[in-house]
Amino acid sequence: RKEVEQDPGPFNVPEGATVAFNCTYSNSASQSFFWYRQDCRKEPKLLMSVYSSGNEDGRFTAQLNRASQYISLLIRDSKLSDSATYLCVVNGDDKIIFGKGTRLHILP
Amino acid sequence: DAGVIQSPRHEVTEMGQEVTLRCKPISGHNSLFWYRQTMMRGLELLIYFNNNVPIDDSGMPEDRFSAKMPNASFSTLKIQPSEPRDSAVYFCASRSTSLNQETQYFGPGTRLLVL
């Protein structure tokens, strides 16, 4: 099993729809989790941290399932500007692992 | 505030040449990371420093790669000799562990093409 695994996509979603991504991780001792967003030919930027209790930031909701070792990102009422690659990041044992990312295309 | 600064932004070189990438972290940040990103392998951590000391260089592909951090405001990643398979985008990122923060702030990257 890969350390951090994401569906590469692309996800082609009409504007206004809800879209969800999952990310699985192999190290059960992992301690912190994040979603980063990367626009085409740009650097990754933090989108949100992921907490055990789940957290929400506007249209974005992140959740962590430690038992099944996955994290999720839900985007509601998607906008054209949400088109990007979403990277899952897992920290643990002084190791920082980025997933390869899931590409999202929001269609007008 | 200035973010992480990287130079050059683009580099085209011939196989066998030495390449030096530079990074200036955000002032006050005490951790610095070098990453390489390709379509095939995604974003890979090459090395990271805490307080200018290399902590984990297990991601450095081979002896052709070396990284230094002579002071808190400057780091270099050197490839000597370069090979076509080194072509990638190299990102530098920094964060502040002293503030118990885990967010990494990335620079704009250096796009390297080795012919």
HADDOCK unambig.tbl for C-alpha pairs under 7 A between the chains (distance, minus, plus):
assign (segid A and resid 42 and name CA) (segid B and resid 108 and name CA) 6.35 0.50 0.50
assign (segid A and resid 43 and name CA) (segid B and resid 106 and name CA) 6.08 0.50 0.50
assign (segid A and resid 43 and name CA) (segid B and resid 107 and name CA) 6.54 0.50 0.50
assign (segid A and resid 43 and name CA) (segid B and resid 108 and name CA) 5.34 0.50 0.50
assign (segid A and resid 43 and name CA) (segid B and resid 109 and name CA) 6.67 0.50 0.50
assign (segid A and resid 44 and name CA) (segid B and resid 106 and name CA) 6.45 0.50 0.50
assign (segid A and resid 45 and name CA) (segid B and resid 105 and name CA) 6.89 0.50 0.50
assign (segid A and resid 45 and name CA) (segid B and resid 106 and name CA) 6.97 0.50 0.50
assign (segid A and resid 46 and name CA) (segid B and resid 103 and name CA) 6.93 0.50 0.50
assign (segid A and resid 98 and name CA) (segid B and resid 43 and name CA) 6.25 0.50 0.50
assign (segid A and resid 100 and name CA) (segid B and resid 42 and name CA) 4.68 0.50 0.50
assign (segid A and resid 100 and name CA) (segid B and resid 43 and name CA) 6.53 0.50 0.50
